[in-house]
């Protein structure tokens, strides 16, 4: 049974250590706790389980200038005017679980923002499709012309 606990601990550690190839930004993260809303009864009224994460994108020393620029463009609606990215977690009843949740979502968000978007290659409309569309337009035009009363 103790071997299983070790395996579960390793899996949990690997899961929490996943930074999607980003540098360890833990030193630049500011985590604060507050009272959470939602289910939990009296427990929720007494303990600070909500975890709020603040990350100063503009003054980050661990991100390169190009990464910083990419993040500012991709997450412009989520970043405040002062350059702070704010996220919070209150899904779980325990503070450590919420801390884990918000940090993993933070790294996922940054990884997605830093993904290189594959440029779209414009494709040309096939000739048969073009003629089919023009033929349909001509048919529609003839149909509408036939609806008009005859000219005298």
N, C-alpha and C positions, 0 to 999 in steps of 0.2 A: 504494500500500500504506500510506503514511503517513496518508492520509485515513481509511482504515479504522481505524487505531489510534486516531485522534482520536475517531471515532464510538464505538468500543468504550469509550474512556475516559469519554466523556460519559454513555453508558448506565450504566456502572458507578458513576459519580458520582451520577447521578439515583437509582439504586437505593439507594445508601448514604445519600443525603440525605433519604429518605422518612421523615418523622416523624409521618405520619398526622394532621397539623394540631396536633400538640402543640408546646409550646415546646421550645427546645433545652436539654435537661437534661444535656448533656455535662459541664458544670461541676460538677454534683452527683453524677455517677456515679463510683464508685470501682472501678477495674479492677485486678485482681491476676492474676498468672500462676502456674501450678504445673505440675508434671510431669503429663502426660496418660496415661491408660491406653488400651489398645486396640492396634490394628495400627500398624505403623510401624517395627518392628525396633529396631535400635540407635539410630536417630534419635529415637525416642520416649523412650528412656531418658536421653538427653543434653540435650534441649531442653525448655523450658517452653512447651508449646503450648496447654495448657488455660487458658482465660480465664474468670475469675469476676467477675461484676458485682454490686456492692452499691449499693442505692439507699435512702436514708433517707427514707421516705415521710412520717413524722411531722414532720421538720424541713426539708422542702423549701421553699425560698423562691420557687420559680418556679411552684408549683401553687397555685391558689386553695383556699380552705377547702372549698368544695363539691366540687371535684375530688379533694382529699385524702380527704374523707369517702367519696366514691363508690369510690375505689380501695381504701380500707381495708375497706369492706363487700364489694366484689366479689372481692377477692384475700385475704380474711381467712385462708384456709388456707395461703397462700404467704408471708405476711408474719410475721416473727418477733415475739416479745413486745416486743422493743425497737423495733419499727417498721421493720425493714430487709427489703427485698425482695431476695432472693438468687437469681441465675441463673448458669448456667455453660454453656460450649460447649467440646466437645472432639472434635467430629465431623471436623474437618479436620486435616491434618498441619501446617499453618502457623499461627502465632500471629495474624497479621493477618486471615486468613480466619475464625478462631474469634472474634476481636474483632468483626468485621463481623457475624457470625452472631448473637452474643449481644446486640449492640446493636439489631439489626433486630427480633429476637424480643421484646426488652424494649419497644420502641415499639409493636409489634403488640399485646402483652399489655395495655399501658396504654390503647391506643386501644379495645380490646375492652371493657375494664373501664369506660371512660368513655362508652360508647355508651348512648344513651337507649333503654331498652327500651320497645317499643310496648305499651301496656296491652291486655290481652286483653278483648275485648267478649263478654260472656256472651250466648249465643244461646238462644232458647227452643225447647224440644222441640216439633216439629209435632204437631198434634192427632191425625193419622192414626197417627203413630209411637207415641204414648201409648196409643191404643186397641188397636193391634196387640200392644203389650207386655202390656197387661192381659188381652187375650184369650188370649195364650199362657200367662200365669200361671193363668188359669182352667182351660184345657185340662190343664195339668200337675197342677193340684189334683184335677180329676176323675179323671185317670189314676191318681193315688196313692190316691184314695178307692176306686176299683174294685179295687185290689190287696188291700185289707183283707178279712179274712173277714167274712161276713155276721153281723150281730148277731142273737141269738136271744132 
